[in-house]
Amino acid sequence: MPESSDPSPEQQRLLAITRAVAAAEQAETALQDALDAARDAGDPEDPIREALAARGAGARTAVRELVAGLGATYVAAVAGAASKDHVAAWAAPDGPAPAPDAARRLRLAHRVWRQVADSRGDAATRAWFLAANPALAGDSPLVAIKRDRAQAIDAAVDAARSGRGAPDAAS
């Protein structure tokens, strides 16, 4: 009988991701069921809207900060949105949430923006986001995020924060 081996660290991480995705899908279904039940029961709409607004507040804040730094057109590009009108809707207080793929890229872009801006400032971070980057095989960080290259982006961020690969604001 062959010996069973423990899962590799990579397999363990993939299993954790799979479990987290399943939990998120269950939570999303439970949320939708609760919203439907509240509406079917005739509960007032204001508390429902407030609960949904709180849920999307983090995404709206991220979108607003990215728009302030990059502009709506570039935020739409990084999210993979068809137009900057989507970005305006996501940033609106009662606007819709971005689709899951767009939300994932926006979270990554916002995390990266904050990490680089904290050490380099907004103007240099904007230049860094839009410039070709050798750590990304010549892609800009914006393009790399749009292509879901999170690991490569993390390495480029490390280089930028340490002063390697980060243009100054005049670049």
Secondary structure by P-SEA (a helix, b strand, c coil): cbbbbcccaaaaaaaaaaaaaaaaaaaaaaaaaaaaaaaaacccaaaaaaaaaaaaaaaaaaaaaaaacccaaaaaaaaccccaaaaaaaaccccccccaaaaaaaaaaaaaaaaaaacccaaaaaaaacccccccccccaaaaaaacaaaaaaaaaaaaaaccccccccc
